[in-house]
Amino acid sequence: MIKFFRRIRQRLLSENKISKYLLYAIGEIVLVVIGILIALAINNSNQRRVIEEKEQVYLKGLKEEFETSKAKLTVLTDINRKNLREAKKLIGYASDNTKIPDEEMFSEILFNTFSPDISFNPNNSLLDEIINSGSLKDISNTRLRVRLTNWISTIEDVSKQEQELAIQREKVLDIFRRNENSLRTILDLTGVNEDLGIVKLEQPESNLKLLDSREFENNILMFILTSKGTEEAHYLPLMDELNTILDLIDKEIQ
């Protein structure tokens, strides 16, 4: 093809047809430019296709991760609500001496309220990989990109609240590390010691005196306030954020 064009140019010059030669040269330049533009368009199209395919892989992986995190948060919220409900029972007993539970019921409420540890552990492995590799720019939806960026800091705020809840929980448990209260009674009457192969005491020491303790009551109240704050100011907004992110992801998946 190049030799063909060269022969044409040489013939026009030998025939002294300068004007035709100039027109031909301009046309040839235009053809070359058009060819370059077409090549660039094809290359850009291929690059966009590769990025779009990569984005779809990311979106599907992120959907799976956030759905798993949502399931975890749902379970954790239920546990926190149960702890809150049981803690309120303790305050009710402490407030009304006519409704004192028996030792076994008291032990079960204490165990059910303070044995579960509250900690949200979301699945962020793919999101961390996307952010650390600089591939977040491949997510075309700006709103989704911003929310994914803010997700990590949101989780850190939730973790701080959970740490505060853990502190309040430990304050209650510290009461049972003292000589005047019996952790063994709780473990005996809830069947935990039996599962551990520890012999059950025939006459377990009573913990019901805690219902007259101002320290115990104050610690339970602080636990209730922190549990309620954990749900209303953190878990519920976090669930809303999870649902928003999942909705945005679903709209982008092809």
N, C-alpha and C positions, 0 to 999 in steps of 0.2 A: 504493500500500500504506500509506504514512504517513497519507494523508487518510482511508483506511478506518479505521485504528486511532483517529485523532482523532475521527471521528464517533461511534465506539462510546463513547469516553470522555465526550464531551459528552452523549450520550443517557443514560448512567448517572448523570452528575451532575445532569442536569435532572430525572430521575426520583427523585433523592435516594436512590439505592442505593449508599451509601458503602462498605459492606462488599464488595459485588460489584466496585465500582470499585477498591478496594485490591487485591483478589485479581487482578483483571485487570491492574492496574499491575505487580504483582509478576511475574505471568506474562509480561508484555511485557518486563520487565527480564531475566528468565531467558532468553527467546528471543533478546534482543540479545546477552547474554553468550555463549550457545551459538553464535550466529552468529560472534561475534568469535573464539571458541576454534576453530571450524571453519576460519575464514579463516587464523588463525595456524598451525593444523596443516597446511593446504594449502601455505602459504608455506614452512614449515619443511621439508615434504616435498620441495618444489621445490628448496630450497637444498641439501638433502642429496643430491638427485639430481645437481645441478650439480657438487657437490664430488666425488661418487663418479665421475662421468664424467671430471672433471679428474684425479682420482687414477689412473684406469685409463690415461689418456694418459701420465701421468708414469711409471707402473710399466712400461709397454711401452717407453718411451724409455730408462728406466734399465736395463732388461734388455738392450737392445741395446748400451748403453754398457759395461756390466760384462762382457758376453760378449766384446766387442772387447778390453777390458783383460785379460781372462783369456787370450785368444789371444796377446796381446803378451807377457804374463808367461811363458807356456809357451815361447815362442821364446827369450826372454831367459834363462830358467833353463837351457835346453839349451846356449846359448852359454857361460854361466858354467861349466857342467859340463865342456864341451869344453876351455875355458881351463884349468880345474883339472886335468883329465886330462893335457893337454899339458905343463903346468908340472911335474907329478910326473915326467914323463919326463926333464925337464932335471935334476931332482934325482937321479934314478936314474943318469944319465950322469956327473954330478959326483961321485957316490959310488963308482962302479966304473970305474976306468981301463981295464978290459979290454973295456968295451962303449962305446967312443967312436964316435959317429955320424960319417958323412962330412959334408963342409961343406954339401952341398945339403940333407941331411936336417935338420941343425942349424938351417939358415936357415928351412926350412919350419916347424919346431916353434916357433921364436921368432916368426915372422910370424903363425902361426895362434893363438898364445897371447896376444899383446899388441897385435895390430892392432884387434880388435873393442873398441868402447867399450861399457861396461855402463851403461844408463840406462833405468829403467822410466818410461814416459810414458803414464799411463792416460788414457782418455777421460772427462773430468769436466765437460764443458761444461754438460750438462743438470743434473747434480747441483749445480754451482755456481749455476746460475740458480735452482734450487728453494730453495737455502739463502739466497741473497742477497735473494730476493723475499719471504722469510718463508713460503713455501708448503710447507715441510717438515711443518707441522702438518696438512696435508691428507692425509699418509700415515697411515692409520688403525692400522697394525700398529706397536705400540710398540717391539718388538724390532728391526724393520727401521729404524724412525726413529732409534733409538739407534746402530745400526751405520752408518747413512749419515752420521750426525753425526761418528762417530769415524773414518770412512774417511780424511778429509783429514789428520788428525794421523798416522794410520798410514803414509800415503804419505810424509809429511815424514820420519818415522823411517827409512824405507827409503832415501830420497834421501840422508840423512846417511851411511848405510852405504855407498852407492854412491860417494859422494865420497871416503870413506876408501879404497875399492878403487881408485878412479882415482888417488889419491896413490901407492899402492903400484905401480901400473902405470907411472906416470911415473918412479918411481925406477929401474925397470928400463930404461926407454927413455932415461933420462939417461946411462946407461952408453954408449950408442951415439952420444952427442953429443960424446964425447971423441975425441981424435986417435988413441988406441991401438986403437980398435974401429971396425969398418966397417959402417955402415948400408947403404952401397951394395952390399956383398956380399949382404946379405939380399935387397934389392930386385932385384938381378941374378938370383940363383938361384931366386927365387920367381916370376919373370916379370913383376913389377910394372914394372920399368924399361922392359921391352919394350912394355908397354901404354902407357906414358907417352911412348914415342918416344925414350928415352934409350939411347945406345949402351952395350952390355954390355962390361965389361972382359974382356980375354982371360985375365988371371990375377988373379982377385979375392983380396983379402987375407983371410986366415983369421981367424975369430972363435972357433975352438975353444979358444983359450987361456982363454976366459971360464970354462970348466969347472974351471979350477984357481983361480979367483978366489973368495976368501971373501966379498967384497962382493956379487958376483953371486949366490952361493949364498944369502946372508942375505936379499937382496932377493926372490929366488924363493920362499924359505920364507915370508916375510911376505906375499907375494902369495897363496900357497896358503892360509895361515891366514885371510886376509881373504876370499878367494873362498869358502872352506868356510863361514865365518861368515855371509856374505851369503846363501847358500842356506838353511842350516839355521835361522838365527835370524830371517831376514827373508822370503825368497822363499817357502819352504814354508808358514809361518804366513799369509803374505799370500794364497797360493792357497787355503788353508782358509777364510780370511775371504771371499774372492771367491765360493767355492762356497756358503757359508752365506747370503750376501746374495742370490745368484741363487735359491737354494731358497726363501727367504722371499718374494722377488718373485713366483716362479712360483705360490706358494700364494695370493697376493692377486689375481693376474690372473684376470679372469672370462672 
